[in-house]
Amino acid sequence: MAVTCCIRYVLDPYKREAFEEYARRWARIIPKNGGDLIGYFMPHEGTNNIAIALVSFDSLADYETYRARIKADADGKAAFGFAERERFILSEERTFMRPVA
């Protein structure tokens, strides 16, 4: 069964440009490591500190394989390091969704 990982980010609203750079990096890293990136979504109107990423996988097992790959991937390590140094992500949570229709 296909699953979509929905990642909800709480951002520092004064560092949204840094998060956009982070998202652009992951747009290359995710497909290279086995994820199907649906997209990163930034605030447009209303709340200014919430962003969303949607990444699909064929199964939770495929997600676990992907997680291991990105942790070993040089670009993945660099993206994680960038986020840690710049501190634009205040928190994140993951929810795994399945399609209904």
MIDO-172524 format. One record per atom (N, C-alpha, C, CB): residue number from 1; residue in three letters; atom name; x, y negated, z negated. Coordinates in nm, 2 decimals. Glycine has a CB too. Layout:
# residues N
<site NUM, Ala, CA, <X, Y, Z>>
...
END
This chain:
# residues 101
<site 1, Met, N, <0.08, 0.12, 0.00>>
<site 1, Met, CA, <0.00, 0.00, 0.00>>
<site 1, Met, C, <0.09, -0.12, 0.00>>
<site 1, Met, CB, <-0.10, 0.00, -0.12>>
<site 2, Ala, N, <0.06, -0.22, 0.09>>
<site 2, Ala, CA, <0.13, -0.34, 0.09>>
<site 2, Ala, C, <0.10, -0.43, -0.03>>
<site 2, Ala, CB, <0.10, -0.42, 0.22>>
<site 3, Val, N, <0.20, -0.50, -0.08>>
<site 3, Val, CA, <0.19, -0.59, -0.19>>
<site 3, Val, C, <0.25, -0.72, -0.16>>
<site 3, Val, CB, <0.25, -0.53, -0.32>>
<site 4, Thr, N, <0.20, -0.83, -0.21>>
<site 4, Thr, CA, <0.25, -0.96, -0.20>>
<site 4, Thr, C, <0.29, -1.01, -0.33>>
<site 4, Thr, CB, <0.15, -1.06, -0.12>>
<site 5, Cys, N, <0.42, -1.05, -0.34>>
<site 5, Cys, CA, <0.47, -1.12, -0.46>>
<site 5, Cys, C, <0.44, -1.26, -0.45>>
<site 5, Cys, CB, <0.62, -1.09, -0.48>>
<site 6, Cys, N, <0.36, -1.31, -0.55>>
<site 6, Cys, CA, <0.33, -1.45, -0.56>>
<site 6, Cys, C, <0.41, -1.51, -0.67>>
<site 6, Cys, CB, <0.17, -1.48, -0.58>>
<site 7, Ile, N, <0.50, -1.60, -0.63>>
<site 7, Ile, CA, <0.59, -1.66, -0.73>>
<site 7, Ile, C, <0.54, -1.81, -0.76>>
<site 7, Ile, CB, <0.74, -1.66, -0.69>>
<site 8, Arg, N, <0.50, -1.84, -0.88>>
<site 8, Arg, CA, <0.46, -1.97, -0.91>>
<site 8, Arg, C, <0.57, -2.04, -0.99>>
<site 8, Arg, CB, <0.33, -1.97, -1.00>>
<site 9, Tyr, N, <0.62, -2.15, -0.94>>
<site 9, Tyr, CA, <0.73, -2.23, -1.00>>
<site 9, Tyr, C, <0.67, -2.35, -1.06>>
<site 9, Tyr, CB, <0.83, -2.26, -0.89>>
<site 10, Val, N, <0.72, -2.38, -1.18>>
<site 10, Val, CA, <0.70, -2.51, -1.24>>
<site 10, Val, C, <0.84, -2.59, -1.22>>
<site 10, Val, CB, <0.66, -2.50, -1.40>>
<site 11, Leu, N, <0.83, -2.70, -1.16>>
<site 11, Leu, CA, <0.94, -2.78, -1.12>>
<site 11, Leu, C, <0.96, -2.90, -1.20>>
<site 11, Leu, CB, <0.94, -2.81, -0.97>>
<site 12, Asp, N, <1.08, -2.95, -1.20>>
<site 12, Asp, CA, <1.11, -3.09, -1.25>>
<site 12, Asp, C, <1.06, -3.18, -1.13>>
<site 12, Asp, CB, <1.26, -3.11, -1.28>>
<site 13, Pro, N, <0.96, -3.26, -1.15>>
<site 13, Pro, CA, <0.90, -3.33, -1.04>>
<site 13, Pro, C, <1.00, -3.43, -0.98>>
<site 13, Pro, CB, <0.78, -3.41, -1.09>>
<site 14, Tyr, N, <1.11, -3.47, -1.05>>
<site 14, Tyr, CA, <1.21, -3.56, -1.00>>
<site 14, Tyr, C, <1.31, -3.49, -0.92>>
<site 14, Tyr, CB, <1.27, -3.64, -1.11>>
<site 15, Lys, N, <1.30, -3.35, -0.91>>
<site 15, Lys, CA, <1.40, -3.28, -0.83>>
<site 15, Lys, C, <1.34, -3.19, -0.73>>
<site 15, Lys, CB, <1.48, -3.19, -0.93>>
<site 16, Arg, N, <1.23, -3.23, -0.67>>
<site 16, Arg, CA, <1.16, -3.16, -0.57>>
<site 16, Arg, C, <1.24, -3.14, -0.44>>
<site 16, Arg, CB, <1.03, -3.22, -0.53>>
<site 17, Glu, N, <1.32, -3.24, -0.41>>
<site 17, Glu, CA, <1.41, -3.22, -0.29>>
<site 17, Glu, C, <1.51, -3.11, -0.31>>
<site 17, Glu, CB, <1.48, -3.35, -0.26>>
<site 18, Ala, N, <1.56, -3.09, -0.43>>
<site 18, Ala, CA, <1.65, -2.98, -0.45>>
<site 18, Ala, C, <1.58, -2.85, -0.44>>
<site 18, Ala, CB, <1.71, -2.99, -0.59>>
<site 19, Phe, N, <1.45, -2.84, -0.48>>
<site 19, Phe, CA, <1.38, -2.71, -0.47>>
<site 19, Phe, C, <1.35, -2.69, -0.32>>
<site 19, Phe, CB, <1.24, -2.72, -0.54>>
<site 20, Glu, N, <1.33, -2.79, -0.24>>
<site 20, Glu, CA, <1.30, -2.77, -0.10>>
<site 20, Glu, C, <1.43, -2.71, -0.03>>
<site 20, Glu, CB, <1.27, -2.90, -0.03>>
<site 21, Glu, N, <1.55, -2.76, -0.07>>
<site 21, Glu, CA, <1.67, -2.70, -0.02>>
<site 21, Glu, C, <1.68, -2.55, -0.06>>
<site 21, Glu, CB, <1.79, -2.78, -0.07>>
<site 22, Tyr, N, <1.65, -2.52, -0.18>>
<site 22, Tyr, CA, <1.65, -2.39, -0.24>>
<site 22, Tyr, C, <1.55, -2.30, -0.15>>
<site 22, Tyr, CB, <1.60, -2.39, -0.38>>
<site 23, Ala, N, <1.43, -2.35, -0.12>>
<site 23, Ala, CA, <1.34, -2.27, -0.04>>
<site 23, Ala, C, <1.39, -2.25, 0.10>>
<site 23, Ala, CB, <1.20, -2.35, -0.03>>
<site 24, Arg, N, <1.46, -2.35, 0.16>>
<site 24, Arg, CA, <1.51, -2.33, 0.29>>
<site 24, Arg, C, <1.62, -2.22, 0.29>>
<site 24, Arg, CB, <1.57, -2.46, 0.35>>
<site 25, Arg, N, <1.70, -2.22, 0.18>>
<site 25, Arg, CA, <1.80, -2.11, 0.17>>
<site 25, Arg, C, <1.74, -1.97, 0.17>>
<site 25, Arg, CB, <1.89, -2.13, 0.05>>
<site 26, Trp, N, <1.63, -1.96, 0.09>>
<site 26, Trp, CA, <1.56, -1.83, 0.07>>
<site 26, Trp, C, <1.49, -1.79, 0.20>>
<site 26, Trp, CB, <1.47, -1.84, -0.04>>
<site 27, Ala, N, <1.45, -1.89, 0.28>>
<site 27, Ala, CA, <1.39, -1.85, 0.41>>
<site 27, Ala, C, <1.48, -1.77, 0.50>>
<site 27, Ala, CB, <1.35, -1.98, 0.48>>
<site 28, Arg, N, <1.61, -1.78, 0.48>>
<site 28, Arg, CA, <1.70, -1.70, 0.56>>
<site 28, Arg, C, <1.74, -1.57, 0.48>>
<site 28, Arg, CB, <1.83, -1.78, 0.59>>
<site 29, Ile, N, <1.75, -1.58, 0.35>>
<site 29, Ile, CA, <1.80, -1.47, 0.27>>
<site 29, Ile, C, <1.69, -1.36, 0.26>>
<site 29, Ile, CB, <1.83, -1.52, 0.13>>
<site 30, Ile, N, <1.57, -1.40, 0.24>>
<site 30, Ile, CA, <1.46, -1.30, 0.21>>
<site 30, Ile, C, <1.44, -1.20, 0.33>>
<site 30, Ile, CB, <1.32, -1.37, 0.19>>
<site 31, Pro, N, <1.43, -1.25, 0.45>>
<site 31, Pro, CA, <1.41, -1.15, 0.56>>
<site 31, Pro, C, <1.54, -1.06, 0.58>>
<site 31, Pro, CB, <1.38, -1.22, 0.69>>
<site 32, Lys, N, <1.65, -1.12, 0.56>>
<site 32, Lys, CA, <1.78, -1.05, 0.58>>
<site 32, Lys, C, <1.79, -0.93, 0.48>>
<site 32, Lys, CB, <1.90, -1.14, 0.56>>
<site 33, Asn, N, <1.72, -0.94, 0.37>>
<site 33, Asn, CA, <1.73, -0.84, 0.26>>
<site 33, Asn, C, <1.60, -0.76, 0.25>>
<site 33, Asn, CB, <1.76, -0.91, 0.13>>
<site 34, Gly, N, <1.51, -0.77, 0.34>>
<site 34, Gly, CA, <1.40, -0.67, 0.35>>
<site 34, Gly, C, <1.26, -0.73, 0.31>>
<site 34, Gly, CB, <1.43, -0.56, 0.26>>
<site 35, Gly, N, <1.25, -0.86, 0.27>>
<site 35, Gly, CA, <1.12, -0.91, 0.24>>
<site 35, Gly, C, <1.06, -0.98, 0.36>>
<site 35, Gly, CB, <1.14, -1.02, 0.13>>
<site 36, Asp, N, <0.92, -0.98, 0.36>>
<site 36, Asp, CA, <0.85, -1.05, 0.47>>
<site 36, Asp, C, <0.80, -1.18, 0.41>>
<site 36, Asp, CB, <0.73, -0.96, 0.52>>
<site 37, Leu, N, <0.87, -1.29, 0.43>>
<site 37, Leu, CA, <0.84, -1.42, 0.37>>
<site 37, Leu, C, <0.72, -1.48, 0.44>>
<site 37, Leu, CB, <0.96, -1.52, 0.39>>
<site 38, Ile, N, <0.61, -1.50, 0.37>>
<site 38, Ile, CA, <0.49, -1.57, 0.42>>
<site 38, Ile, C, <0.52, -1.72, 0.41>>
<site 38, Ile, CB, <0.36, -1.53, 0.33>>
<site 39, Gly, N, <0.58, -1.76, 0.30>>
<site 39, Gly, CA, <0.62, -1.90, 0.30>>
<site 39, Gly, C, <0.64, -1.96, 0.16>>
<site 39, Gly, CB, <0.52, -1.99, 0.37>>
<site 40, Tyr, N, <0.70, -2.07, 0.15>>
<site 40, Tyr, CA, <0.72, -2.15, 0.03>>
<site 40, Tyr, C, <0.62, -2.27, 0.05>>
<site 40, Tyr, CB, <0.86, -2.20, 0.01>>
<site 41, Phe, N, <0.55, -2.31, -0.05>>
<site 41, Phe, CA, <0.45, -2.41, -0.05>>
<site 41, Phe, C, <0.48, -2.52, -0.16>>
<site 41, Phe, CB, <0.31, -2.36, -0.06>>
<site 42, Met, N, <0.49, -2.64, -0.11>>
<site 42, Met, CA, <0.52, -2.75, -0.21>>
<site 42, Met, C, <0.40, -2.83, -0.23>>
<site 42, Met, CB, <0.63, -2.84, -0.15>>
<site 43, Pro, N, <0.40, -2.91, -0.35>>
<site 43, Pro, CA, <0.28, -2.99, -0.37>>
<site 43, Pro, C, <0.26, -3.10, -0.26>>
<site 43, Pro, CB, <0.30, -3.06, -0.51>>
<site 44, His, N, <0.14, -3.12, -0.23>>
<site 44, His, CA, <0.11, -3.22, -0.13>>
<site 44, His, C, <0.02, -3.33, -0.19>>
<site 44, His, CB, <0.04, -3.16, -0.01>>
<site 45, Glu, N, <-0.08, -3.29, -0.26>>
<site 45, Glu, CA, <-0.17, -3.38, -0.33>>
<site 45, Glu, C, <-0.20, -3.33, -0.46>>
<site 45, Glu, CB, <-0.30, -3.41, -0.24>>
<site 46, Gly, N, <-0.22, -3.41, -0.56>>
<site 46, Gly, CA, <-0.26, -3.36, -0.70>>
<site 46, Gly, C, <-0.13, -3.33, -0.78>>
<site 46, Gly, CB, <-0.34, -3.23, -0.69>>
<site 47, Thr, N, <-0.13, -3.21, -0.84>>
<site 47, Thr, CA, <-0.02, -3.18, -0.93>>
<site 47, Thr, C, <0.11, -3.19, -0.85>>
<site 47, Thr, CB, <-0.04, -3.03, -0.99>>
<site 48, Asn, N, <0.21, -3.25, -0.91>>
<site 48, Asn, CA, <0.34, -3.27, -0.84>>
<site 48, Asn, C, <0.45, -3.18, -0.88>>
<site 48, Asn, CB, <0.38, -3.41, -0.86>>
<site 49, Asn, N, <0.42, -3.08, -0.97>>
<site 49, Asn, CA, <0.53, -3.00, -1.02>>
<site 49, Asn, C, <0.51, -2.85, -1.01>>
<site 49, Asn, CB, <0.56, -3.03, -1.17>>
<site 50, Ile, N, <0.42, -2.81, -0.92>>
<site 50, Ile, CA, <0.39, -2.67, -0.90>>
<site 50, Ile, C, <0.42, -2.63, -0.75>>
<site 50, Ile, CB, <0.25, -2.63, -0.94>>
<site 51, Ala, N, <0.50, -2.53, -0.73>>
<site 51, Ala, CA, <0.53, -2.48, -0.60>>
<site 51, Ala, C, <0.50, -2.33, -0.60>>
<site 51, Ala, CB, <0.68, -2.50, -0.55>>
<site 52, Ile, N, <0.48, -2.27, -0.48>>
<site 52, Ile, CA, <0.44, -2.13, -0.47>>
<site 52, Ile, C, <0.53, -2.07, -0.36>>
<site 52, Ile, CB, <0.29, -2.11, -0.44>>
<site 53, Ala, N, <0.57, -1.94, -0.38>>
<site 53, Ala, CA, <0.63, -1.86, -0.27>>
<site 53, Ala, C, <0.55, -1.73, -0.26>>
<site 53, Ala, CB, <0.78, -1.84, -0.30>>
<site 54, Leu, N, <0.53, -1.69, -0.14>>
<site 54, Leu, CA, <0.46, -1.56, -0.11>>
<site 54, Leu, C, <0.55, -1.47, -0.03>>
<site 54, Leu, CB, <0.33, -1.59, -0.04>>
<site 55, Val, N, <0.58, -1.36, -0.08>>
<site 55, Val, CA, <0.67, -1.26, -0.01>>
<site 55, Val, C, <0.60, -1.12, -0.01>>
<site 55, Val, CB, <0.82, -1.26, -0.07>>
<site 56, Ser, N, <0.59, -1.06, 0.10>>
<site 56, Ser, CA, <0.52, -0.93, 0.11>>
<site 56, Ser, C, <0.62, -0.82, 0.13>>
<site 56, Ser, CB, <0.42, -0.93, 0.22>>
<site 57, Phe, N, <0.58, -0.70, 0.08>>
<site 57, Phe, CA, <0.66, -0.58, 0.09>>
<site 57, Phe, C, <0.56, -0.46, 0.11>>
<site 57, Phe, CB, <0.74, -0.55, -0.05>>
<site 58, Asp, N, <0.61, -0.36, 0.17>>
<site 58, Asp, CA, <0.53, -0.24, 0.20>>
<site 58, Asp, C, <0.49, -0.17, 0.07>>
<site 58, Asp, CB, <0.61, -0.14, 0.29>>
<site 59, Ser, N, <0.57, -0.18, -0.04>>
<site 59, Ser, CA, <0.54, -0.12, -0.16>>
<site 59, Ser, C, <0.62, -0.18, -0.28>>
<site 59, Ser, CB, <0.57, 0.04, -0.16>>
<site 60, Leu, N, <0.58, -0.15, -0.40>>
<site 60, Leu, CA, <0.66, -0.20, -0.51>>
<site 60, Leu, C, <0.80, -0.14, -0.51>>
<site 60, Leu, CB, <0.59, -0.16, -0.65>>
<site 61, Ala, N, <0.82, -0.02, -0.46>>
<site 61, Ala, CA, <0.95, 0.04, -0.45>>
<site 61, Ala, C, <1.04, -0.04, -0.35>>
<site 61, Ala, CB, <0.94, 0.19, -0.40>>
<site 62, Asp, N, <0.98, -0.09, -0.24>>
<site 62, Asp, CA, <1.05, -0.17, -0.15>>
<site 62, Asp, C, <1.09, -0.30, -0.21>>
<site 62, Asp, CB, <0.97, -0.20, -0.02>>
<site 63, Tyr, N, <1.00, -0.36, -0.30>>
<site 63, Tyr, CA, <1.04, -0.48, -0.37>>
<site 63, Tyr, C, <1.16, -0.46, -0.46>>
<site 63, Tyr, CB, <0.91, -0.53, -0.46>>
<site 64, Glu, N, <1.16, -0.34, -0.53>>
<site 64, Glu, CA, <1.27, -0.31, -0.62>>
<site 64, Glu, C, <1.40, -0.30, -0.54>>
<site 64, Glu, CB, <1.25, -0.19, -0.70>>
<site 65, Thr, N, <1.40, -0.24, -0.43>>
<site 65, Thr, CA, <1.52, -0.23, -0.34>>
<site 65, Thr, C, <1.56, -0.37, -0.30>>
<site 65, Thr, CB, <1.49, -0.14, -0.22>>
<site 66, Tyr, N, <1.47, -0.45, -0.26>>
<site 66, Tyr, CA, <1.49, -0.59, -0.22>>
<site 66, Tyr, C, <1.56, -0.67, -0.33>>
<site 66, Tyr, CB, <1.36, -0.66, -0.17>>
<site 67, Arg, N, <1.51, -0.65, -0.45>>
<site 67, Arg, CA, <1.57, -0.73, -0.57>>
<site 67, Arg, C, <1.71, -0.69, -0.59>>
<site 67, Arg, CB, <1.49, -0.70, -0.70>>
<site 68, Ala, N, <1.74, -0.56, -0.57>>
<site 68, Ala, CA, <1.88, -0.51, -0.59>>
<site 68, Ala, C, <1.97, -0.57, -0.48>>
<site 68, Ala, CB, <1.89, -0.36, -0.58>>
<site 69, Arg, N, <1.92, -0.58, -0.36>>
<site 69, Arg, CA, <1.99, -0.63, -0.24>>
<site 69, Arg, C, <2.02, -0.78, -0.26>>
<site 69, Arg, CB, <1.92, -0.61, -0.11>>
<site 70, Ile, N, <1.92, -0.86, -0.30>>
<site 70, Ile, CA, <1.95, -1.01, -0.31>>
<site 70, Ile, C, <2.05, -1.04, -0.43>>
<site 70, Ile, CB, <1.82, -1.08, -0.33>>
<site 71, Lys, N, <2.05, -0.95, -0.53>>
<site 71, Lys, CA, <2.14, -0.98, -0.64>>
<site 71, Lys, C, <2.28, -0.95, -0.60>>
<site 71, Lys, CB, <2.10, -0.89, -0.76>>
<site 72, Ala, N, <2.30, -0.86, -0.50>>
<site 72, Ala, CA, <2.43, -0.83, -0.45>>
<site 72, Ala, C, <2.47, -0.91, -0.33>>
<site 72, Ala, CB, <2.44, -0.68, -0.41>>
<site 73, Asp, N, <2.38, -0.98, -0.26>>
<site 73, Asp, CA, <2.40, -1.06, -0.14>>
<site 73, Asp, C, <2.47, -1.19, -0.18>>
<site 73, Asp, CB, <2.27, -1.09, -0.07>>
<site 74, Ala, N, <2.58, -1.22, -0.11>>
<site 74, Ala, CA, <2.65, -1.35, -0.13>>
<site 74, Ala, C, <2.57, -1.47, -0.12>>
<site 74, Ala, CB, <2.77, -1.36, -0.04>>
<site 75, Asp, N, <2.48, -1.48, -0.02>>
<site 75, Asp, CA, <2.39, -1.59, -0.01>>
<site 75, Asp, C, <2.29, -1.60, -0.12>>
<site 75, Asp, CB, <2.32, -1.59, 0.13>>
<site 76, Gly, N, <2.24, -1.48, -0.16>>
<site 76, Gly, CA, <2.15, -1.48, -0.27>>
<site 76, Gly, C, <2.21, -1.52, -0.40>>
<site 76, Gly, CB, <2.10, -1.33, -0.29>>
<site 77, Lys, N, <2.33, -1.48, -0.43>>
<site 77, Lys, CA, <2.41, -1.52, -0.55>>
<site 77, Lys, C, <2.43, -1.67, -0.54>>
<site 77, Lys, CB, <2.54, -1.45, -0.56>>
<site 78, Ala, N, <2.46, -1.73, -0.43>>
<site 78, Ala, CA, <2.48, -1.87, -0.41>>
<site 78, Ala, C, <2.35, -1.95, -0.44>>
<site 78, Ala, CB, <2.54, -1.91, -0.27>>
<site 79, Ala, N, <2.24, -1.90, -0.39>>
<site 79, Ala, CA, <2.11, -1.96, -0.41>>
<site 79, Ala, C, <2.07, -1.96, -0.56>>
<site 79, Ala, CB, <2.00, -1.90, -0.33>>
<site 80, Phe, N, <2.09, -1.85, -0.62>>
<site 80, Phe, CA, <2.06, -1.84, -0.77>>
<site 80, Phe, C, <2.15, -1.94, -0.85>>
<site 80, Phe, CB, <2.09, -1.69, -0.82>>
<site 81, Gly, N, <2.28, -1.95, -0.81>>
<site 81, Gly, CA, <2.38, -2.04, -0.87>>
<site 81, Gly, C, <2.34, -2.18, -0.85>>
<site 81, Gly, CB, <2.52, -2.01, -0.82>>
<site 82, Phe, N, <2.29, -2.22, -0.73>>
<site 82, Phe, CA, <2.24, -2.35, -0.70>>
<site 82, Phe, C, <2.13, -2.39, -0.80>>
<site 82, Phe, CB, <2.20, -2.36, -0.56>>
<site 83, Ala, N, <2.03, -2.30, -0.81>>
<site 83, Ala, CA, <1.92, -2.33, -0.90>>
<site 83, Ala, C, <1.96, -2.34, -1.04>>
<site 83, Ala, CB, <1.81, -2.22, -0.89>>
<site 84, Glu, N, <2.05, -2.26, -1.08>>
<site 84, Glu, CA, <2.10, -2.27, -1.22>>
<site 84, Glu, C, <2.18, -2.40, -1.25>>
<site 84, Glu, CB, <2.19, -2.15, -1.25>>
<site 85, Arg, N, <2.26, -2.44, -1.16>>
<site 85, Arg, CA, <2.34, -2.56, -1.17>>
<site 85, Arg, C, <2.25, -2.69, -1.17>>
<site 85, Arg, CB, <2.44, -2.58, -1.07>>
<site 86, Glu, N, <2.16, -2.69, -1.08>>
<site 86, Glu, CA, <2.07, -2.81, -1.05>>
<site 86, Glu, C, <1.95, -2.82, -1.15>>
<site 86, Glu, CB, <2.03, -2.81, -0.91>>
<site 87, Arg, N, <1.91, -2.71, -1.20>>
<site 87, Arg, CA, <1.80, -2.70, -1.30>>
<site 87, Arg, C, <1.67, -2.77, -1.26>>
<site 87, Arg, CB, <1.85, -2.77, -1.43>>
<site 88, Phe, N, <1.63, -2.74, -1.14>>
<site 88, Phe, CA, <1.51, -2.80, -1.09>>
<site 88, Phe, C, <1.39, -2.71, -1.11>>
<site 88, Phe, CB, <1.52, -2.83, -0.94>>
<site 89, Ile, N, <1.41, -2.58, -1.14>>
<site 89, Ile, CA, <1.30, -2.49, -1.18>>
<site 89, Ile, C, <1.30, -2.48, -1.33>>
<site 89, Ile, CB, <1.33, -2.34, -1.12>>
<site 90, Leu, N, <1.18, -2.52, -1.38>>
<site 90, Leu, CA, <1.16, -2.52, -1.53>>
<site 90, Leu, C, <1.12, -2.38, -1.58>>
<site 90, Leu, CB, <1.06, -2.62, -1.57>>
<site 91, Ser, N, <1.03, -2.32, -1.49>>
<site 91, Ser, CA, <0.99, -2.18, -1.52>>
<site 91, Ser, C, <0.93, -2.12, -1.39>>
<site 91, Ser, CB, <0.88, -2.18, -1.64>>
<site 92, Glu, N, <0.92, -1.99, -1.39>>
<site 92, Glu, CA, <0.86, -1.92, -1.28>>
<site 92, Glu, C, <0.79, -1.79, -1.33>>
<site 92, Glu, CB, <0.97, -1.88, -1.17>>
<site 93, Glu, N, <0.69, -1.75, -1.26>>
<site 93, Glu, CA, <0.62, -1.63, -1.29>>
<site 93, Glu, C, <0.58, -1.56, -1.17>>
<site 93, Glu, CB, <0.49, -1.66, -1.38>>
<site 94, Arg, N, <0.59, -1.42, -1.17>>
<site 94, Arg, CA, <0.55, -1.34, -1.06>>
<site 94, Arg, C, <0.43, -1.26, -1.08>>
<site 94, Arg, CB, <0.67, -1.24, -1.03>>
<site 95, Thr, N, <0.34, -1.26, -0.98>>
<site 95, Thr, CA, <0.22, -1.18, -0.98>>
<site 95, Thr, C, <0.22, -1.10, -0.85>>
<site 95, Thr, CB, <0.09, -1.27, -1.00>>
<site 96, Phe, N, <0.19, -0.97, -0.86>>
<site 96, Phe, CA, <0.18, -0.89, -0.74>>
<site 96, Phe, C, <0.04, -0.87, -0.70>>
<site 96, Phe, CB, <0.25, -0.75, -0.77>>
<site 97, Met, N, <0.01, -0.91, -0.58>>
<site 97, Met, CA, <-0.13, -0.91, -0.53>>
<site 97, Met, C, <-0.14, -0.80, -0.42>>
<site 97, Met, CB, <-0.17, -1.05, -0.47>>
<site 98, Arg, N, <-0.26, -0.75, -0.40>>
<site 98, Arg, CA, <-0.28, -0.66, -0.29>>
<site 98, Arg, C, <-0.39, -0.72, -0.20>>
<site 98, Arg, CB, <-0.33, -0.51, -0.34>>
<site 99, Pro, N, <-0.39, -0.69, -0.07>>
<site 99, Pro, CA, <-0.49, -0.75, 0.01>>
<site 99, Pro, C, <-0.63, -0.68, -0.01>>
<site 99, Pro, CB, <-0.45, -0.73, 0.16>>
<site 100, Val, N, <-0.73, -0.76, 0.00>>
<site 100, Val, CA, <-0.87, -0.71, -0.01>>
<site 100, Val, C, <-0.93, -0.68, 0.12>>
<site 100, Val, CB, <-0.95, -0.80, -0.10>>
<site 101, Ala, N, <-0.91, -0.78, 0.21>>
<site 101, Ala, CA, <-0.97, -0.77, 0.35>>
<site 101, Ala, C, <-0.87, -0.81, 0.45>>
<site 101, Ala, CB, <-1.09, -0.85, 0.36>>
END
